Amino acid sequence: METLFWVLHVIVAITVIALVLLQHGKGADMGAAFGSGSSGSLFGATGSANFLSRSTSIVATLFFLTSLGLAYFGLQQHKPTSVLDRATVPATTTQPAAPATAPAQVPGESGGSKARDIPQ
């Protein structure tokens, strides 16, 4: 079903692009006023503008509907979870640091402090 929406979405997008490119701009009406020959067209003098405008609005509506459908399918695959559900507390326990031991004193060695002088 999602693949059908993707194919339809791409076709509708290309159709919107084509319809927008087929429409003539505001300056084309000035040419029609001076007899550029647009009155002999297939849709008449103003028929093509109304037909293309309506077609564009219909196809644009279809584009938004297919976009909403794709958003729905995307949401079904990747359900959002709460940030609190994703947070995990590490299960490791911290061990207290081992007390520092003083270096052993060699008897008869002068200088340096004795083991009893180092506070623990």
C-alpha positions in Angstrom: 0.0 0.0 0.0 2.9 2.3 0.8 4.5 1.6 -2.6 1.2 2.6 -4.3 1.2 5.9 -2.4 4.9 6.5 -3.4 4.1 5.9 -7.1 1.0 8.0 -7.0 2.9 10.8 -5.1 5.6 10.9 -7.8 3.1 11.0 -10.6 1.1 13.7 -9.0 4.3 15.8 -8.3 5.3 15.6 -11.9 1.8 16.5 -13.0 1.8 19.6 -10.7 5.2 20.7 -12.2 3.8 20.2 -15.7 0.6 22.2 -15.0 2.5 25.1 -13.4 4.9 25.3 -16.4 2.0 25.2 -18.9 0.3 28.2 -17.4 1.1 31.6 -18.8 2.1 34.5 -16.6 0.4 37.8 -16.0 2.1 39.4 -19.0 0.5 37.1 -21.4 -2.9 38.8 -21.0 -1.4 42.0 -22.4 -0.4 40.2 -25.6 -4.0 38.8 -25.9 -5.4 42.3 -25.8 -3.3 43.4 -28.8 -4.4 40.4 -30.9 -1.8 37.7 -30.4 -4.2 35.1 -31.5 -4.9 33.3 -28.2 -8.7 33.7 -28.8 -8.5 30.9 -31.4 -7.1 28.4 -28.9 -8.7 25.1 -27.9 -10.2 26.5 -24.7 -11.1 29.9 -26.0 -9.7 33.3 -24.9 -10.0 32.7 -21.1 -10.9 29.0 -21.0 -7.4 27.7 -20.8 -6.6 29.8 -17.8 -9.6 28.6 -15.9 -9.0 25.0 -16.9 -5.4 25.0 -16.0 -6.0 26.8 -12.7 -8.7 24.3 -11.6 -6.6 21.4 -12.7 -3.6 22.7 -10.8 -5.7 23.1 -7.6 -7.1 19.6 -7.9 -3.7 18.0 -8.5 -2.2 20.1 -5.7 -4.9 18.8 -3.3 -4.0 15.3 -4.4 -0.4 16.0 -3.7 -1.1 17.1 -0.2 -3.3 14.1 0.4 -0.6 11.7 -0.8 1.9 13.6 1.4 -0.3 13.1 4.4 -0.7 9.4 3.5 3.0 8.9 3.3 3.5 10.7 6.6 0.9 8.3 8.2 2.7 5.3 6.8 6.1 6.6 8.0 4.6 7.2 11.5 3.3 3.6 11.7 6.8 2.2 11.0 8.7 4.4 13.5 6.5 4.9 16.5 7.9 7.7 18.6 8.8 6.8 22.2 9.2 9.0 25.2 12.7 10.3 26.0 12.3 8.9 29.4 11.6 5.4 28.0 14.8 5.6 25.9 17.0 6.7 28.9 18.7 3.8 30.5 20.5 3.9 33.8 23.8 2.1 33.7 23.7 -1.0 35.8 27.4 -0.8 36.8 28.2 -0.4 40.4 31.1 1.9 41.4 33.7 0.4 43.6 35.3 2.6 46.2 38.8 3.6 45.4 41.5 1.5 47.1 43.3 3.4 49.8 46.7 4.5 48.9 49.4 2.5 50.6 52.7 4.0 51.6 55.9 2.6 50.2 57.6 0.1 52.4 60.6 1.5 54.3 63.8 -0.3 54.1 65.4 -0.5 57.5 68.5 1.5 57.8 67.6 3.9 55.0 67.9 7.4 56.0 65.7 10.3 54.9 62.2 10.0 53.8 59.2 9.6 56.0 58.2 6.6 57.9 55.0 4.7 57.3 53.5 5.8 60.6 54.0 9.5 59.6 51.7 9.3 56.6 48.0 9.9 57.5 45.6 7.4 56.3 
